[in-house]
Amino acid sequence: MRPIHARIALPALLLAGCGLLYAEVELPSVELVLEDESFEGTTLGGELSRDFTYDLGSDLDFITDNDVTVHLTLHRMEISSAATDLSTVESVSVEVVPPAGSGLPLVPLLEYRRPAGAAAPIHVVQAAASGDADLGPYLTAGVLTLRASATGALPTSPWLADVTAGFSLKVRIPYGKKI
């Protein structure tokens, strides 16, 4: 019996050393919420552009390991405020902000257009995915920055909102790594 185990164990160790053995984990729905984000009022008819930083690595620390391959996709982003009417927001576009010095481009990800004939008040604006761009290369130590730009008759006084991002995540972890 021992020779059989040795014949199996040695190739497994060799394969693990070559990076051929790995585990793949898929999380189809990861939702991160930035609660009570503060927004400044704008001038009437102004535009609002704001960066939002999501720290996926704080909850999923294994994605910060250099040996782990991460495929991250943003499916939706939602701004919700129970106290603020958002029915005058005409459009919202969301793009990923590349890490400084990375040479990666700004990539448009999501788009919202106010539906014609939408009834007021609206307290939730949700931008849906226009593609499935891999955001893994945009992660720096598990942190991702998204930029949302809105147009329309935006609120003129300061307001608070929750900003939710819905992702899917697929990671490839080398054999022997702890998660």
Secondary structure as GFF3:
##gff-version 3
##sequence-region A 1 179
A	DSSP	alpha_helix	2	17	.	.	.	ID=ss1
A	DSSP	beta_strand	22	39	.	.	.	ID=ss2
A	DSSP	beta_strand	48	55	.	.	.	ID=ss3
A	DSSP	alpha_helix	56	59	.	.	.	ID=ss4
A	DSSP	three_ten_helix	61	64	.	.	.	ID=ss5
A	DSSP	beta_strand	69	80	.	.	.	ID=ss6
A	DSSP	beta_strand	89	97	.	.	.	ID=ss7
A	DSSP	beta_strand	107	113	.	.	.	ID=ss8
A	DSSP	beta_strand	124	129	.	.	.	ID=ss9
A	DSSP	three_ten_helix	136	138	.	.	.	ID=ss10
A	DSSP	beta_strand	143	152	.	.	.	ID=ss11
A	DSSP	beta_strand	159	174	.	.	.	ID=ss12
###
